[in-house]
Amino acid sequence: MNQEYNLDFAAYNDVAPAEATGDFALIPKGDYPARVDNITSMITQGGTPYIHIEYTIVSGEYAKRKVFSDLWMSQNAVPYTKANLACLLQACGLDPRIFGTNNCRNHTQLANLVRDKVFSLGVMIKKGGKKEDGSLYDDKNDVNYRDVRPLARTQASTIPQQTVKQAVQPPVQPSYGYAPQNPQPPMPQRPVAPMQQPQAMAMPNNAAGVYMQQQITHQNKQQGAPYQQPPMPQMQTFEQAAATATEDDIPF
């Protein structure tokens, strides 16, 4: 006899069958507005864990009818189970990459995420066959997870509002945000002192000063100092010479 089992989704990587309900006639193949009413995690006598999901059709001729789905978590079935659950999460407006994270680590968290979400459930009929003990089992309804999609707006408008507690939202597109770049404050600029123009050496106005300047220039050349051209003497204008002339300056 199977026992309830707390399955840790994080231990797996990646869809499987469903079961029929009671003695009701099979639900015809098609798409029906439905919701998830219950999710449990079970384990077989052989030790294989699986997820048992109970779907309920919410409107139309087959309202309140149930479809069951068992998603096996064996090594070979895990990739298909994860692919099927990705279809269910997207139909409920959720990012399928949430499976196995801290927000969807077990069947209880998965049930809380998809509870009251209405979506389009793809129902199919799975043919019966022979069991291992030789007995036969009948045809049954199953879930075609490829046809589990968000509910169309036109179809959603036909569902009684008291039946739907929360309308399905479009799939969440993951966005990758980046922290804003804080610009570095500009480096303080040191005030630059204005360049001082070199002051020209005052031109001596007497013979002694001219001679002294010539001696300094000659000494600098002897010591290897760069030669500096002495400033050209400024010629006096005729008016300046006439204003300061004496009798000794008159040539006749």
Secondary structure as a PSIPRED ss2 file (coil, helix, strand):
# PSIPRED VFORMAT (PSIPRED V4.0)

   1 M C   1.000  0.000  0.000
   2 N C   1.000  0.000  0.000
   3 Q E   0.000  0.000  1.000
   4 E E   0.000  0.000  1.000
   5 Y C   1.000  0.000  0.000
   6 N C   1.000  0.000  0.000
   7 L C   1.000  0.000  0.000
   8 D C   1.000  0.000  0.000
   9 F H   0.000  1.000  0.000
  10 A H   0.000  1.000  0.000
  11 A H   0.000  1.000  0.000
  12 Y C   1.000  0.000  0.000
  13 N C   1.000  0.000  0.000
  14 D C   1.000  0.000  0.000
  15 V C   1.000  0.000  0.000
  16 A C   1.000  0.000  0.000
  17 P C   1.000  0.000  0.000
  18 A E   0.000  0.000  1.000
  19 E E   0.000  0.000  1.000
  20 A C   1.000  0.000  0.000
  21 T C   1.000  0.000  0.000
  22 G C   1.000  0.000  0.000
  23 D C   1.000  0.000  0.000
  24 F C   1.000  0.000  0.000
  25 A C   1.000  0.000  0.000
  26 L C   1.000  0.000  0.000
  27 I C   1.000  0.000  0.000
  28 P C   1.000  0.000  0.000
  29 K C   1.000  0.000  0.000
  30 G E   0.000  0.000  1.000
  31 D E   0.000  0.000  1.000
  32 Y E   0.000  0.000  1.000
  33 P E   0.000  0.000  1.000
  34 A E   0.000  0.000  1.000
  35 R E   0.000  0.000  1.000
  36 V E   0.000  0.000  1.000
  37 D E   0.000  0.000  1.000
  38 N E   0.000  0.000  1.000
  39 I E   0.000  0.000  1.000
  40 T E   0.000  0.000  1.000
  41 S E   0.000  0.000  1.000
  42 M E   0.000  0.000  1.000
  43 I E   0.000  0.000  1.000
  44 T C   1.000  0.000  0.000
  45 Q C   1.000  0.000  0.000
  46 G C   1.000  0.000  0.000
  47 G C   1.000  0.000  0.000
  48 T C   1.000  0.000  0.000
  49 P E   0.000  0.000  1.000
  50 Y E   0.000  0.000  1.000
  51 I E   0.000  0.000  1.000
  52 H E   0.000  0.000  1.000
  53 I E   0.000  0.000  1.000
  54 E E   0.000  0.000  1.000
  55 Y E   0.000  0.000  1.000
  56 T E   0.000  0.000  1.000
  57 I E   0.000  0.000  1.000
  58 V C   1.000  0.000  0.000
  59 S C   1.000  0.000  0.000
  60 G C   1.000  0.000  0.000
  61 E C   1.000  0.000  0.000
  62 Y C   1.000  0.000  0.000
  63 A C   1.000  0.000  0.000
  64 K C   1.000  0.000  0.000
  65 R C   1.000  0.000  0.000
  66 K E   0.000  0.000  1.000
  67 V E   0.000  0.000  1.000
  68 F E   0.000  0.000  1.000
  69 S E   0.000  0.000  1.000
  70 D E   0.000  0.000  1.000
  71 L E   0.000  0.000  1.000
  72 W E   0.000  0.000  1.000
  73 M C   1.000  0.000  0.000
  74 S C   1.000  0.000  0.000
  75 Q C   1.000  0.000  0.000
  76 N C   1.000  0.000  0.000
  77 A C   1.000  0.000  0.000
  78 V H   0.000  1.000  0.000
  79 P H   0.000  1.000  0.000
  80 Y H   0.000  1.000  0.000
  81 T H   0.000  1.000  0.000
  82 K H   0.000  1.000  0.000
  83 A H   0.000  1.000  0.000
  84 N H   0.000  1.000  0.000
  85 L H   0.000  1.000  0.000
  86 A H   0.000  1.000  0.000
  87 C H   0.000  1.000  0.000
  88 L H   0.000  1.000  0.000
  89 L H   0.000  1.000  0.000
  90 Q H   0.000  1.000  0.000
  91 A H   0.000  1.000  0.000
  92 C C   1.000  0.000  0.000
  93 G C   1.000  0.000  0.000
  94 L C   1.000  0.000  0.000
  95 D C   1.000  0.000  0.000
  96 P H   0.000  1.000  0.000
  97 R H   0.000  1.000  0.000
  98 I H   0.000  1.000  0.000
  99 F C   1.000  0.000  0.000
 100 G C   1.000  0.000  0.000
 101 T C   1.000  0.000  0.000
 102 N C   1.000  0.000  0.000
 103 N C   1.000  0.000  0.000
 104 C C   1.000  0.000  0.000
 105 R C   1.000  0.000  0.000
 106 N C   1.000  0.000  0.000
 107 H H   0.000  1.000  0.000
 108 T H   0.000  1.000  0.000
 109 Q H   0.000  1.000  0.000
 110 L H   0.000  1.000  0.000
 111 A H   0.000  1.000  0.000
 112 N H   0.000  1.000  0.000
 113 L H   0.000  1.000  0.000
 114 V H   0.000  1.000  0.000
 115 R E   0.000  0.000  1.000
 116 D C   1.000  0.000  0.000
 117 K E   0.000  0.000  1.000
 118 V C   1.000  0.000  0.000
 119 F E   0.000  0.000  1.000
 120 S E   0.000  0.000  1.000
 121 L E   0.000  0.000  1.000
 122 G E   0.000  0.000  1.000
 123 V E   0.000  0.000  1.000
 124 M E   0.000  0.000  1.000
 125 I E   0.000  0.000  1.000
 126 K E   0.000  0.000  1.000
 127 K C   1.000  0.000  0.000
 128 G C   1.000  0.000  0.000
 129 G E   0.000  0.000  1.000
 130 K E   0.000  0.000  1.000
 131 K C   1.000  0.000  0.000
 132 E C   1.000  0.000  0.000
 133 D C   1.000  0.000  0.000
 134 G C   1.000  0.000  0.000
 135 S C   1.000  0.000  0.000
 136 L E   0.000  0.000  1.000
 137 Y E   0.000  0.000  1.000
 138 D C   1.000  0.000  0.000
 139 D C   1.000  0.000  0.000
 140 K E   0.000  0.000  1.000
 141 N E   0.000  0.000  1.000
 142 D E   0.000  0.000  1.000
 143 V E   0.000  0.000  1.000
 144 N C   1.000  0.000  0.000
 145 Y H   0.000  1.000  0.000
 146 R H   0.000  1.000  0.000
 147 D H   0.000  1.000  0.000
 148 V C   1.000  0.000  0.000
 149 R E   0.000  0.000  1.000
 150 P E   0.000  0.000  1.000
 151 L C   1.000  0.000  0.000
 152 A C   1.000  0.000  0.000
 153 R H   0.000  1.000  0.000
 154 T H   0.000  1.000  0.000
 155 Q H   0.000  1.000  0.000
 156 A H   0.000  1.000  0.000
 157 S C   1.000  0.000  0.000
 158 T C   1.000  0.000  0.000
 159 I C   1.000  0.000  0.000
 160 P C   1.000  0.000  0.000
 161 Q C   1.000  0.000  0.000
 162 Q C   1.000  0.000  0.000
 163 T C   1.000  0.000  0.000
 164 V C   1.000  0.000  0.000
 165 K C   1.000  0.000  0.000
 166 Q E   0.000  0.000  1.000
 167 A C   1.000  0.000  0.000
 168 V C   1.000  0.000  0.000
 169 Q C   1.000  0.000  0.000
 170 P C   1.000  0.000  0.000
 171 P C   1.000  0.000  0.000
 172 V C   1.000  0.000  0.000
 173 Q C   1.000  0.000  0.000
 174 P C   1.000  0.000  0.000
 175 S C   1.000  0.000  0.000
 176 Y C   1.000  0.000  0.000
 177 G C   1.000  0.000  0.000
 178 Y C   1.000  0.000  0.000
 179 A C   1.000  0.000  0.000
 180 P C   1.000  0.000  0.000
 181 Q C   1.000  0.000  0.000
 182 N C   1.000  0.000  0.000
 183 P C   1.000  0.000  0.000
 184 Q C   1.000  0.000  0.000
 185 P C   1.000  0.000  0.000
 186 P C   1.000  0.000  0.000
 187 M C   1.000  0.000  0.000
 188 P C   1.000  0.000  0.000
 189 Q C   1.000  0.000  0.000
 190 R C   1.000  0.000  0.000
 191 P C   1.000  0.000  0.000
 192 V C   1.000  0.000  0.000
 193 A C   1.000  0.000  0.000
 194 P C   1.000  0.000  0.000
 195 M C   1.000  0.000  0.000
 196 Q C   1.000  0.000  0.000
 197 Q C   1.000  0.000  0.000
 198 P C   1.000  0.000  0.000
 199 Q C   1.000  0.000  0.000
 200 A C   1.000  0.000  0.000
 201 M C   1.000  0.000  0.000
 202 A C   1.000  0.000  0.000
 203 M C   1.000  0.000  0.000
 204 P C   1.000  0.000  0.000
 205 N C   1.000  0.000  0.000
 206 N C   1.000  0.000  0.000
 207 A H   0.000  1.000  0.000
 208 A H   0.000  1.000  0.000
 209 G H   0.000  1.000  0.000
 210 V H   0.000  1.000  0.000
 211 Y H   0.000  1.000  0.000
 212 M H   0.000  1.000  0.000
 213 Q H   0.000  1.000  0.000
 214 Q H   0.000  1.000  0.000
 215 Q H   0.000  1.000  0.000
 216 I H   0.000  1.000  0.000
 217 T H   0.000  1.000  0.000
 218 H H   0.000  1.000  0.000
 219 Q H   0.000  1.000  0.000
 220 N H   0.000  1.000  0.000
 221 K H   0.000  1.000  0.000
 222 Q H   0.000  1.000  0.000
 223 Q C   1.000  0.000  0.000
 224 G C   1.000  0.000  0.000
 225 A C   1.000  0.000  0.000
 226 P C   1.000  0.000  0.000
 227 Y C   1.000  0.000  0.000
 228 Q C   1.000  0.000  0.000
 229 Q C   1.000  0.000  0.000
 230 P C   1.000  0.000  0.000
 231 P C   1.000  0.000  0.000
 232 M C   1.000  0.000  0.000
 233 P C   1.000  0.000  0.000
 234 Q C   1.000  0.000  0.000
 235 M C   1.000  0.000  0.000
 236 Q C   1.000  0.000  0.000
 237 T C   1.000  0.000  0.000
 238 F H   0.000  1.000  0.000
 239 E H   0.000  1.000  0.000
 240 Q H   0.000  1.000  0.000
 241 A H   0.000  1.000  0.000
 242 A H   0.000  1.000  0.000
 243 A H   0.000  1.000  0.000
 244 T H   0.000  1.000  0.000
 245 A C   1.000  0.000  0.000
 246 T C   1.000  0.000  0.000
 247 E H   0.000  1.000  0.000
 248 D H   0.000  1.000  0.000
 249 D H   0.000  1.000  0.000
 250 I C   1.000  0.000  0.000
 251 P C   1.000  0.000  0.000
 252 F C   1.000  0.000  0.000
